């Protein structure tokens, strides 16, 4: 009897040992699964987009950032202008239409476009005769001295006293006419300076100034007619030429300026990157003034002759080591 009781106790102990063994194996397998899950990209691990380690940040394991190739220029004093870009035409400042005194048929035409005439010269002759009635021929006289800009009749044409026979202009006095969109008219005033560019002379800048503003805005084009005087008359300029113009609305002279590409945004600030003596860059907050297409006025935060990054700005940050691929001294010259 006691022997059977002892055998049962041994069996129970063996069962407990076996159960404990299975429980241990289960815990080991569970731990191994958690480790492999983390290594395979579970949330929070580098494989799932978490923050990389310092070793992962540097491909060579050194942790040092690479040198950035940039272009740089010196901040320099110059003139920065704001302007309105418009197109226009070169016109004769003085031009008149020539009319006959009587109606009739043109029997003589003495001029062609480009001819010079004096006041009182005969431009054409009209025969006012009609069938059955004969009258003396009537000369058509130029009322001013100048160049024939246009001739509107030929021999044999019938004209009335309201027919413009020819147009005579004084081509020694040329002006520019342009039309400025309504949204810009608040910037306009007499005396505004303009830079003028003509297709025939692409490398020459001509000077002009506003001498007349039409007080009425055209209700169809929503623009205002503006007349400009060419400051120094040039014999190369011809009436009828197409002109592109920059109407200078504001100008800041002898100011510190940098190329527009040197300025970027950092949060709510405008910044430039200044190249230091150790060939690293310093992010510098600046206050800006006037802006043109190419240059920006710097009111504060930058001194004259400081070297700023102009190309490769998006690739640098505060403290980045840089290597200049241009010669800033050559650019300055």
C-alpha positions in Angstrom: 0.0 0.0 0.0 2.8 2.4 0.9 4.6 1.4 -2.3 1.7 2.4 -4.5 1.4 5.8 -2.7 5.1 6.5 -3.2 4.8 5.6 -7.0 1.9 8.1 -7.3 4.0 10.9 -5.7 6.8 10.3 -8.1 4.4 10.4 -11.1 3.1 13.8 -9.9 6.5 15.2 -9.5 7.5 14.0 -13.0 4.4 15.6 -14.4 5.2 18.9 -12.7 8.8 18.8 -14.0 7.5 18.2 -17.6 5.0 21.0 -17.3 7.7 23.4 -16.1 9.9 22.4 -19.0 7.2 23.2 -21.5 6.5 26.5 -19.8 10.2 27.4 -20.1 10.4 26.5 -23.7 7.4 28.7 -24.4 8.9 31.7 -22.7 12.2 31.2 -24.7 10.3 31.1 -28.0 8.3 34.2 -27.1 11.4 36.2 -26.3 13.1 35.2 -29.6 10.0 36.3 -31.5 10.1 39.8 -29.9 13.7 40.3 -30.7 13.3 39.2 -34.3 10.3 41.6 -34.7 12.3 44.6 -33.6 15.2 43.8 -35.8 12.8 43.3 -38.7 11.3 46.8 -38.6 8.7 47.1 -35.8 7.7 50.6 -34.8 10.5 52.6 -33.3 13.3 50.7 -35.0 15.5 52.2 -37.7 14.0 49.9 -40.3 10.6 51.5 -39.7 11.6 55.1 -40.2 12.7 55.9 -36.7 15.6 58.4 -36.1 18.8 56.9 -37.4 21.7 56.4 -35.2 24.9 58.5 -35.3 26.6 55.6 -37.1 23.8 55.5 -39.7 24.0 59.3 -40.3 27.5 59.0 -41.7 28.0 56.5 -44.5 31.8 56.2 -43.7 31.2 55.8 -40.0 33.2 58.9 -39.2 30.2 61.1 -38.4 31.8 64.1 -40.3 29.6 66.1 -42.8 30.8 66.4 -46.4 32.2 69.6 -47.9 29.6 71.4 -50.1 30.6 73.0 -53.5 29.2 76.5 -53.7 29.7 79.8 -55.5 30.1 83.0 -53.5 30.2 86.8 -54.1 31.1 89.8 -52.0 28.4 92.1 -50.6 29.1 95.4 -52.4 27.7 98.9 -52.6 25.6 99.6 -55.6 22.2 100.9 -56.8 19.1 98.8 -56.5 16.0 99.8 -58.4 12.3 98.8 -58.4 10.7 99.3 -61.8 7.7 98.6 -64.0 8.5 96.8 -67.2 6.4 98.0 -70.2 6.6 98.2 -74.0 6.1 101.1 -76.3 6.9 102.8 -79.6 9.2 105.6 -80.7 7.1 108.5 -82.2 7.8 111.9 -83.6 7.3 114.5 -81.0 5.9 116.9 -83.7 3.9 115.5 -86.6 1.1 117.1 -88.7 -1.2 115.9 -91.4 -1.3 117.9 -94.6 -4.7 118.7 -96.1 -5.7 120.2 -99.5 -7.5 123.5 -99.6 -9.9 122.3 -102.3 -11.5 119.0 -103.4 -10.4 117.5 -106.6 -8.1 115.0 -108.3 -4.4 114.5 -107.5 -2.4 115.3 -110.6 1.0 115.7 -109.2 2.7 114.1 -106.2 6.1 115.5 -105.3 7.1 113.5 -102.2 7.8 110.0 -100.9 8.3 108.8 -97.3 11.7 109.9 -96.0 11.9 113.1 -98.1 12.8 116.2 -96.2 10.5 119.3 -96.9 10.5 122.8 -95.7 7.6 124.8 -94.6 5.8 126.0 -97.8 7.1 123.3 -100.1 4.6 121.8 -102.6 3.7 118.3 -101.5 1.1 117.6 -104.2 -1.2 119.4 -106.7 -4.9 119.1 -106.9 -7.0 119.8 -110.0 -10.5 120.9 -108.8 -11.9 120.9 -112.3 -15.1 118.9 -113.1 -16.7 118.0 -116.5 -17.7 121.2 -118.2 -15.9 123.5 -115.6 -12.3 124.2 -115.5 -10.4 125.7 -112.5 -6.8 126.5 -111.7 -4.8 123.8 -110.1 -4.3 124.1 -106.4 -0.9 123.3 -104.7 -0.9 121.4 -101.4 1.8 123.0 -99.1 3.6 121.6 -96.2 2.8 123.6 -93.0 6.0 122.7 -91.2 9.6 121.7 -91.9 10.4 118.1 -91.4 10.5 114.6 -92.9 7.7 113.0 -94.8 6.6 110.1 -92.6 3.7 108.9 -94.7 2.0 109.6 -98.0 -1.7 108.6 -98.3 -2.5 109.4 -101.9 -1.3 108.6 -105.4 -1.8 110.5 -108.7 -5.3 110.1 -109.9 -6.9 109.8 -106.4 -9.8 112.0 -105.6 -9.5 113.9 -102.4 -11.6 116.3 -100.3 -10.6 119.0 -97.9 -10.7 116.4 -95.1 -8.3 114.0 -96.8 -4.9 113.7 -95.2 -2.5 113.8 -98.2 0.7 113.3 -96.2 2.2 113.3 -92.7 5.2 115.4 -91.9 7.2 115.0 -88.7 10.2 116.6 -87.0 12.3 113.5 -86.5 15.0 115.5 -84.6 12.6 115.4 -81.7 11.5 111.9 -80.8 9.4 110.6 -77.9 8.2 107.3 -76.5 4.6 106.4 -75.9 3.6 103.5 -73.7 0.6 102.2 -71.9 0.9 101.3 -68.2 -1.6 98.9 -66.6 -4.1 100.5 -64.2 -2.7 98.6 -61.2 0.6 100.5 -61.5 -0.7 104.1 -62.0 -0.2 105.0 -58.3 3.5 104.8 -58.9 3.5 107.2 -61.9 4.5 110.8 -61.7 6.2 113.4 -64.0 9.9 113.1 -64.1 10.2 109.4 -63.5 13.4 108.0 -65.0 13.3 105.1 -67.5 15.8 102.8 -69.1 15.0 102.1 -72.7 16.0 99.1 -74.8 15.7 98.9 -78.6 15.9 95.7 -80.5 18.1 97.3 -83.1 20.7 98.1 -80.4 20.5 95.3 -77.8 23.7 96.4 -76.0 22.8 100.1 -75.6 20.6 101.5 -72.8 18.9 104.8 -73.6 17.7 107.2 -71.0 14.2 108.8 -70.9 11.9 110.6 -68.5 8.2 110.9 -68.1 6.9 114.2 -69.5 3.2 113.6 -69.9 0.5 111.4 -68.1 -2.9 111.0 -69.7 -5.4 111.9 -66.9 -7.9 109.3 -68.2 -7.6 105.6 -67.9 -8.7 103.8 -71.1 -11.8 101.8 -70.2 -11.1 99.0 -72.7 -7.4 98.3 -72.1 -7.5 99.5 -68.4 -4.3 101.3 -69.0 -2.9 104.9 -68.9 -1.1 106.5 -71.8 2.4 107.7 -70.8 4.7 109.9 -72.9 8.4 109.9 -72.3 11.1 112.2 -73.6 14.4 110.7 -74.8 17.0 112.6 -72.7 19.9 112.5 -75.2 18.5 112.4 -78.8 20.4 109.8 -80.8 20.5 109.9 -84.6 20.3 106.1 -84.7 16.8 106.1 -83.2 14.0 106.1 -85.7 10.3 106.8 -85.4 8.3 103.6 -85.3 10.9 101.5 -83.5 9.7 99.1 -80.8 11.0 99.8 -77.3 11.0 97.9 -74.1 11.3 100.1 -71.0 11.9 99.9 -67.3 10.1 102.7 -65.5 12.1 103.3 -62.3 9.6 103.8 -59.5 12.0 103.6 -56.5 15.7 103.6 -56.2 18.3 103.1 -53.5 21.8 104.3 -54.3 25.1 103.3 -52.7 23.5 100.6 -50.6 24.9 97.2 -49.6 23.4 94.6 -51.9 23.7 90.9 -52.7 22.4 88.7 -55.6 18.7 87.6 -55.1 19.8 84.0 -55.1 21.9 84.5 -51.9 18.8 85.2 -49.8 16.7 82.3 -48.4 14.1 81.8 -45.7 14.7 80.2 -42.3 11.4 80.0 -40.4 10.2 83.6 -40.5 13.5 85.2 -41.2 15.5 86.2 -44.3 19.0 84.8 -44.1 22.2 84.6 -46.0 25.2 82.3 -45.5 28.5 84.0 -44.9 31.7 82.2 -45.8 34.2 82.4 -42.9 38.0 82.2 -42.9 37.9 78.5 -42.0 35.7 77.8 -45.1 32.6 77.1 -43.1 29.4 79.1 -43.4 27.5 81.1 -40.8 23.8 81.6 -41.1 23.1 85.3 -40.7 19.7 86.9 -40.3 19.4 90.0 -42.5 16.9 92.8 -42.9 16.0 93.5 -46.6 15.1 96.7 -48.5 14.4 97.2 -52.2 14.4 94.2 -54.5 15.0 94.0 -58.2 15.1 91.1 -60.6 18.8 90.4 -59.8 19.8 92.2 -56.6 18.5 92.7 -53.0 19.3 95.7 -50.7 20.5 94.6 -47.3 19.6 97.1 -44.6 21.2 95.3 -41.6 22.9 92.0 -40.7 25.7 92.1 -43.3 28.7 94.3 -43.9 30.3 95.4 -47.1 32.9 93.0 -48.6 31.6 90.0 -46.6 31.5 86.8 -48.7 28.1 85.2 -49.1 27.0 82.0 -50.8 25.1 82.7 -54.0 24.8 79.2 -55.6 24.2 76.0 -53.5 22.4 77.9 -50.8 19.8 75.0 -50.4 22.7 72.5 -49.7 24.2 74.3 -46.7 23.3 75.0 -43.2 24.8 76.8 -40.3 28.4 75.5 -39.8 28.6 73.6 -43.1 32.1 73.3 -44.6 32.2 74.6 -48.1 34.4 74.7 -51.2 34.1 77.6 -53.6 34.1 76.6 -57.2 34.3 80.2 -58.5 36.7 83.1 -57.9 34.8 85.8 -55.9 37.6 88.3 -56.7 37.1 87.8 -60.4 33.3 88.3 -60.0 33.8 91.5 -58.0 36.0 92.9 -60.8 
